[in-house]
Amino acid sequence: MMNQPMCHSILLRALPIFAGLLCLSGFCRAGDNLVKNGDFSNGDLLPDDWIFFAGETKLWDAQQALEKVAYEQQGGVDDSKCLRVKPSEEKIVADQIELNEILEPGTYKLSAQIKSEGFNEGSLRLAVVNRPFTEWNGYIDIKPGAENDGSTGWTEIQTTFTQAEEQKGFRIDFLVNSANGTIWIDDIALEKVGD
């Protein structure tokens, strides 16, 4: 027979695993972040669970991707890891690898932290894209800043949107269009905030 402290220890270790399985099964509670590695804390040369494009070309290997983006080990919010998009005349896209979770009907909040340096031309968009990945759902468009020469410290961006019908399969896109400055992003989150 197991003693009581050992039993509690096993239960406490199993709870996060059980909660994760529930979320993957489509039973996410309000407040759960549906973005995998949205804070970029996991990864070596590049963040796990993300793929990168320059224009329409997928950057298959790390060396190609690192010409367009940098995976910084510190400097993010709370001096954590973050993603830096380098100046480019091309459209640079960071895509969350396809998520199979169910997006239930309800109200969602999409948010992230961004900062910029010399970003006074081009644009960026953070978006939820539903399968078959032709439909933008919730999105945030950021125009370049004229004040401070397009340079800002870490700033939260967010929007809410309504998912009218159940959706199986979606992804998160972060697109930078012809930006002449440098843009950092961290703490991307998608949370259900209402029914």
N, C-alpha and C positions, 0 to 999 in steps of 0.2 A: 504494500500500500504506500502511495506517495505521500510525503509529508506536505503540510499546508504551504509553507514558504516556497517549496519547489514547484508545486502546482500553480501558485500565483505567478511565479517567474515564467513558466512555460506559457501561461495565458497572456501575460503582458507582451511576450515576444511574438505571439501569434496574432495579436490584434491588428498591427499595421499591415500584415500580409492579408488578413481577411478583409480589411477595409479596402486595400488596393484591388483585390479580386472583385469586390462589389462594384467599385468604380469602373473597372474594365468591363463589367457585365452590363453597364448602362444604368446603374442605380446610384448615380452621384447625387450627393446632397447639395443643397445650396451652399456656396462658399468653397467647394472643392475646385482646385485649379485643373482644368481639362487639358492644359498644354504640357506636353512632356518636355522636361528639361528647359522650361521657359526662362529659368534664371541662368542657363548655360553653365551650371555647376559641374556637369559631367562631360568628360571628353579629354582627349589628349591633344593632337594637332588641331582638331576641329571639334566643335560641340557635338555630342551624340544626338541622334534623332533629328538632325537638320541636314538638308541638301541645298546646294547653291547653283545658281544659273547666272550667266552673263549674256544678256539678250535672251535668245531662245536656246542657247547652248548650255547643256548641263555640264557642270564642272566635276568630272568624274573622279579625279584624284585630288589629294590634299594640296599638292603643289599648285595646280591650276586654281583652286579655290583661294589659296593664300595670296595669290596675286591680286585678288579683289577684296578679300575680307581678312581681318586679323582676329584671332581668338586670344583675347588678352587675359592673362592669368590674374590680374588685379586691375583696379581702376574703375570697376563697376560700382553700382550702388553698394554702400558699406564696404568698399574696396574689394569686392568679390570679382569673379570672372565675368566677362561681358563680351559682346561681339562688336567689332568696329568695322564699318563699311568705308572703304577708301574712296577718294574722289575718282569718278569715272564718267566717260561720255556715254557709256552703255547703261542699260537698265540692269541693275544687280538685284537678284531675288534670293531671299533665304526662305525656303519652304520647310515647314514641319513635315517630316515623313508622315504619310497618310495615317490618320487616326481612324480606327474602326469603331470607336465608342459611339453610342447613340446620343444624338443631340435631341433631348425631349422637348416638346412644346413648352414655351415659357419665355421669360425675360432673362437675357444674359448681359454680362458686362465684360467687355474686351478692354484690356489696359496694358500699359508698358511704361517703362522709364526710358527716356531718350535724352541725349545731350548732343550738341553739335559745335563745330568749329569752322567758321568761314562758309557756312551753308547759306548762300544767298542766291543760288540758282538751282533749278530742278525741283523735285518734290519727293515725298515718300508717303507710303500707304501701309497701314497694318490692317489685315483683313481676315475674316473667317470665310472660307470658300467651301461650299457644299459640293459633295459628289454629284455629278460627274466633273466637278471642278471648273465649271463655266459660270457659276452664279456666285457673285459677291453677296454675302449676307450682312453681318455687321462689319463696318470698316471705319477707319480714321484716316483722313488725308491731312498731311502737314505740309504747309507751304514754307518756303524759305523765309528767314527773318531778315528784315532790313536793318533793324536796330542791333547794336552791338556787333555789327559786321557778320550777322548770322551765327553768332556764338552764344551758347546757353550752357548753364550747368544742368545737372540731372533734373528733369521735369516729368511729371506723370502725365500721360495722355490716356484718355478713356472715352468710351462711348457705350451706350446700351442699345440693344436691339431685341426684337421679338422673333422667336422661332415659332412660326405658326403650326407647322406639322412636324412629326417625328422625322429625323434625318439620320440615316446610318451612313457614316463616313463623311469626314470633313478634314480640312487642314488649315493651318495658320500660315499666311503669307506675309512677308515683310519685304516690300519693294522699294528700291531707291532708284529714281529716274534721273539720269544725267546730272547728278549732284556734283557741284564744284568743290564742296567742302567735305569734311569728315563727319560721320554720324555714328554714335554709339547707341546700342540698345541693350536693355537688361530687363529682367523681371516681367516677361510677357505672361499674361494670365487671361484665361477665359473662365468665368464663373457664372453659374446660374444664380440669379438674384431674386427671382419671383416666378410664380406660376402663370 
